[in-house]
Amino acid sequence: MNTDIIIAGSGCSGLYCALHLPKDQKITIITKSSLEESDSYLAQGGICVLNGEQDYDSFFEDTMRAGHYENNPQSVGIMIRSSRGVIEQLISYGVDFCRNADGSLAYTREGAHSKKRILYHEDVTGQEITSKLLQRVRERENITLLEHTTLLDVIMKDNCCCGAVLRMADGEIVAVRASYTILATGGVGGLYRHSTNFRHLTGDAVAIAAKHGLALQNVDYVQIHPTTFYNQDCSERSFLISESVRGEGAKLYNKNMERFVDELLPRDQVTQAIWKQMEEDGTDYVWEDLRMIDPKVLHRHFPNIVEFCAEKGYDVTRECIPVVPAQHYFMGGVKVDSFSKSSADRLYVIGEAACNGVHGKNRLASNSLLESLVFAGRAASQISEAPVTALPLPAVDLSQYADREKLEGTYRTLVLDEIKGRTKYV
């Protein structure tokens, strides 16, 4: 099997990257599950954007402060300066952001933001963006989409990526020659008991990079979201109660219905306060109160959260809901430069699987979609300027990938060992 460019992952970064690659190149996008089952679809709150030149310094400082100043300043600057252009492109693709009565874009605020600079579509911003990107990708004749196709490995020769090994939907294992390989495989939530992520997202890019000795960065920086709906059934994916809810005024209470934290602190600080309160109270959750938010705002801005809570027996306009922290986002990953190139030639990593240093030790709310799109576009721009020349594909023993459970166990151990083996923890 041959292709010019293979992209592993159908989330917003993979789709956006594909749309910015030359139309005369054969692009193959694979996804481990269905096209819609990426964490990009689950993003509720919104996407940050520079809200005027006067907002630059505060946007930069908010991002750095949330990341405990361990961020890469260059990457942060690139993301912020590129944000308006990304938003304009999304709108051209048909993304419908919430607008004011006069037609202007409506901005909201979330925890650790000093100003309103977040665009949104109800409480399903990620779904709105990713679904519109997918529509545009389906219109491109040079892009092939393959569902239920798993990336098993990359094929390396002299620190250069020549292609990938895939398990196709029918179970056949094939070697694919590609001029460029782009990993957009998402985060590590599937390795955790409580996570807002889809269960099939198990840090595959990190495992494969570790196997080949490629550079990794901040692999232990795993963000916990402070507020997910408490569910005794740990086999279910945790339902996220958006950061925007607290940005609009929701409060957190202990078992005695007393506030115990500033709800607009960065996520890691709110999470630590909740864990401490749960320990003091001897409870498995705390309470979140959405009642001070205007019911019209609740139903317009957070309809899916309202509906989900109702299905669980809670009327958020009249009563508090139980919430608990859960694994949410991966700030670390395969180390990449400002164009998302890894330490191997012809191998790029984008989205949550990559680490360019934007987020530092803790991601600022609603920077994830923006960071993914900005650097996916930069990867595409660099690849577009390079010659597309296929390299000889070295012989690959495909039998080593036949035992699915063994391979998954090996990769799981590689990722967890990398996380546990580092000295810094969020």
Long-range contacts (C-beta under 8 A, 24 or more apart in sequence): 1-166, 1-174, 1-175, 1-176, 1-177, 2-26, 2-176, 2-177, 2-178, 2-390, 3-27, 3-28, 3-144, 3-176, 3-177, 3-178, 4-178, 4-179, 4-180, 4-388, 4-390, 5-178, 5-179, 5-180, 5-181, 5-182, 5-383, 5-388, 6-30, 6-163, 6-164, 6-176, 6-178, 6-180, 6-181, 6-182, 7-182, 7-184, 8-151, 8-164, 8-181, 8-182, 8-183, 8-184, 8-185, 8-204, 8-205, 9-38, 9-183, 9-184, 9-185, 9-186, 9-351, 9-353, 10-35, 10-38, 10-134, 10-145, 10-184, 11-38, 11-39, 11-40, 11-41, 11-130, 11-184, 11-186, 11-351, 11-352, 11-372, 12-38, 12-40, 12-126, 12-129, 12-130, 12-133, 12-351, 12-369, 12-372, 12-373, 12-376, 13-40, 13-184, 13-350, 13-351, 13-352, 13-372, 13-373, 13-375, 13-376, 14-182, 14-184, 14-350, 14-351, 14-376, 15-130, 15-133, 15-134, 15-136, 15-137, 16-133, 16-372, 16-373, 16-376, 16-377, 16-380, 17-182, 17-184, 17-350, 17-376, 17-377, 17-379, 17-380, 18-137, 18-140, 18-143, 18-380, 19-93, 19-133, 19-136, 19-137, 19-140, 19-380, 20-376, 20-377, 20-380, 20-381, 20-384, 21-380, 21-383, 21-384, 22-384, 23-140, 23-142, 24-142, 25-142, 25-388, 26-142, 26-144, 27-140, 27-142, 27-143, 27-144, 28-143, 28-144, 28-146, 28-176, 28-178, 29-137, 29-143, 29-144, 29-145, 29-146, 30-146, 30-149, 30-150, 30-151, 30-166, 31-145, 31-146, 31-147, 31-148, 31-149, 32-148, 32-149, 32-150, 32-151, 32-185, 32-200, 32-204, 33-147, 33-148, 33-198, 33-200, 34-147, 34-148, 35-134, 35-145, 35-147, 36-130, 36-131, 36-134, 37-198, 37-200, 38-130, 38-186, 38-198, 39-126, 39-186, 39-187, 39-189, 39-196, 39-197, 39-198, 39-201, 39-352, 40-126, 40-129, 40-130, 40-351, 40-369, 40-372, 41-126, 41-127, 41-130, 41-131, 42-126, 42-127, 42-196, 42-197, 42-198, 42-240, 43-125, 43-126, 43-127, 43-129, 43-368, 43-369, 44-123, 44-124, 44-125, 44-126, 44-240, 44-242, 44-244, 44-304, 44-305, 45-110, 45-118, 45-120, 45-123, 45-125, 45-242, 45-243, 45-244, 45-247, 45-365, 45-366, 46-108, 46-110, 46-118, 46-119, 46-120, 46-121, 46-125, 46-244, 46-366, 46-369, 47-87, 47-90, 47-118, 47-119, 47-120, 47-125, 47-129, 47-366, 47-369, 47-370, 48-83, 48-117, 48-118, 48-119, 48-364, 48-366, 48-367, 48-370, 49-83, 49-84, 49-86, 49-87, 49-117, 49-118, 49-119, 49-370, 50-80, 50-81, 50-83, 50-84, 50-117, 51-107, 51-115, 51-116, 51-117, 55-115, 55-117, 56-80, 58-114, 58-115, 59-115, 59-117, 61-114, 62-112, 62-113, 62-114, 62-364, 63-358, 63-359, 63-360, 63-364, 63-367, 64-360, 65-112, 65-266, 66-112, 66-266, 66-267, 66-360, 66-362, 66-363, 66-364, 66-365, 67-331, 67-358, 67-359, 67-360, 67-361, 67-362, 67-363, 67-364, 68-360, 68-361, 68-362, 69-360, 70-218, 70-360, 70-361, 71-357, 71-358, 71-359, 71-360, 72-356, 72-357, 72-358, 72-360, 74-338, 74-357, 75-338, 75-356, 75-357, 75-358, 75-375, 76-357, 76-358, 78-338, 78-374, 78-375, 78-378, 79-358, 79-367, 79-370, 79-371, 79-374, 79-375, 82-374, 82-377, 82-378, 83-370, 83-374, 86-370, 86-373, 86-374, 86-377, 87-119, 90-129, 90-132, 90-373, 93-132, 93-133, 93-135, 93-136, 94-132, 94-135, 94-136, 95-121, 95-128, 95-129, 95-132, 96-121, 96-128, 97-121, 97-128, 98-122, 98-301, 108-244, 108-247, 108-248, 108-301, 109-247, 110-242, 110-243, 110-244, 110-246, 110-247, 110-365, 110-366, 111-243, 111-246, 111-247, 111-263, 111-264, 111-265, 111-266, 111-267, 111-270, 111-365, 112-264, 112-265, 112-266, 112-267, 112-364, 112-365, 113-247, 113-364, 113-365, 113-366, 118-244, 118-247, 118-365, 118-366, 120-244, 120-301, 122-300, 122-301, 122-302, 122-303, 122-304, 123-242, 123-244, 123-301, 123-302, 123-303, 123-304, 123-305, 124-304, 125-369, 126-369, 129-369, 151-183, 151-185, 151-204, 151-208, 152-401, 152-407, 153-208, 153-211, 153-401, 154-181, 154-183, 154-208, 154-212, 154-344, 154-347, 155-393, 155-394, 155-396, 156-212, 156-344, 157-391, 157-392, 157-394, 159-343, 159-344, 159-345, 160-344, 160-345, 160-346, 160-391, 161-344, 161-345, 161-346, 161-347, 162-346, 162-391, 162-392, 162-393, 162-394, 163-393, 165-396, 165-398, 165-401, 167-401, 167-404, 173-398, 173-401, 173-402, 174-398, 175-393, 175-396, 175-398, 177-390, 177-391, 177-393, 178-390, 179-346, 179-388, 179-389, 179-390, 179-391, 180-346, 180-347, 180-348, 180-383, 180-386, 180-388, 181-346, 181-347, 181-348, 182-347, 182-348, 182-349, 182-350, 182-379, 182-383, 183-208, 183-334, 183-347, 183-348, 183-349, 183-350, 183-353, 183-354, 184-349, 184-350, 184-351, 184-353, 184-376, 185-351, 185-353, 186-351, 186-352, 186-353, 187-329, 187-330, 187-352, 187-353, 188-222, 188-327, 188-330, 188-415, 188-419, 189-327, 189-328, 189-330, 191-412, 191-415, 191-416, 192-326, 192-327, 193-234, 194-228, 194-234, 194-238, 194-324, 194-325, 194-326, 194-327, 195-237, 195-238, 195-326, 195-327, 195-328, 196-225, 196-228, 196-237, 196-238, 196-239, 196-240, 196-326, 196-327, 196-328, 197-237, 197-327, 197-328, 198-237, 199-237, 202-408, 202-411, 202-412, 202-415, 203-330, 203-353, 203-411, 203-415, 204-353, 204-411, 205-333, 205-334, 205-349, 205-353, 205-354, 206-332, 206-333, 206-334, 206-353, 206-414, 206-415, 206-418, 207-410, 207-411, 207-412, 207-414, 207-415, 208-411, 209-334, 209-342, 209-349, 210-414, 210-415, 210-418, 211-411, 211-414, 212-344, 214-334, 214-335, 214-342, 214-343, 214-344, 214-347, 215-334, 215-335, 215-342, 215-343, 216-332, 216-333, 216-334, 216-335, 216-355, 216-418, 217-332, 217-333, 217-334, 217-335, 217-355, 217-357, 218-331, 218-332, 218-333, 218-355, 218-357, 218-361, 218-422, 218-424, 219-332, 219-333, 219-415, 219-418, 219-419, 219-422, 220-332, 220-418, 220-419, 220-420, 220-422, 220-423, 220-424, 220-425, 220-426, 221-330, 221-331, 221-332, 221-359, 221-360, 221-361, 221-362, 221-424, 221-426, 222-327, 222-329, 222-330, 222-331, 222-332, 222-419, 222-426, 223-267, 223-268, 223-327, 223-328, 223-329, 223-330, 223-331, 223-362, 223-363, 223-426, 224-267, 224-268, 224-271, 224-325, 224-326, 224-327, 224-328, 224-426, 225-267, 225-271, 225-325, 225-326, 225-327, 225-328, 225-329, 226-267, 226-270, 226-271, 226-274, 226-323, 226-325, 227-252, 227-270, 227-274, 227-288, 227-323, 227-324, 227-325, 228-323, 228-324, 228-325, 228-326, 228-328, 229-308, 229-309, 229-312, 229-321, 229-322, 229-323, 230-284, 230-285, 230-322, 230-323, 230-324, 238-324, 238-326, 239-308, 240-326, 240-328, 241-288, 241-305, 241-321, 241-323, 242-302, 242-305, 243-267, 243-365, 243-366, 244-301, 244-302, 244-365, 245-288, 245-290, 245-293, 245-302, 245-305, 246-270, 246-288, 247-365, 248-293, 248-297, 248-301, 249-292, 249-293, 250-288, 250-289, 250-290, 250-292, 250-293, 251-288, 251-289, 251-292, 252-286, 252-287, 252-288, 252-289, 252-323, 253-286, 253-287, 253-288, 253-289, 253-320, 254-280, 254-281, 254-286, 254-287, 255-281, 255-283, 255-286, 255-287, 257-287, 257-320, 260-286, 266-362, 266-364, 267-328, 267-362, 267-363, 267-365, 268-361, 268-362, 268-426, 271-325, 274-323, 274-324, 274-325, 275-325, 278-324, 284-324, 285-322, 285-323, 285-324, 286-322, 286-323, 286-324, 287-320, 287-321, 287-322, 287-323, 288-320, 288-321, 288-322, 288-323, 289-320, 290-316, 290-317, 290-320, 290-321, 291-316, 291-317, 291-318, 291-319, 291-320, 329-363, 329-368, 331-355, 331-359, 331-360, 331-361, 331-362, 331-363, 331-426, 336-375, 338-375, 338-378, 339-375, 339-378, 339-379, 339-381, 339-382, 340-375, 340-376, 340-378, 340-379, 341-379, 341-382, 346-391, 348-379, 348-383, 350-375, 350-376, 350-379, 351-376, 361-424, 361-426, 362-426
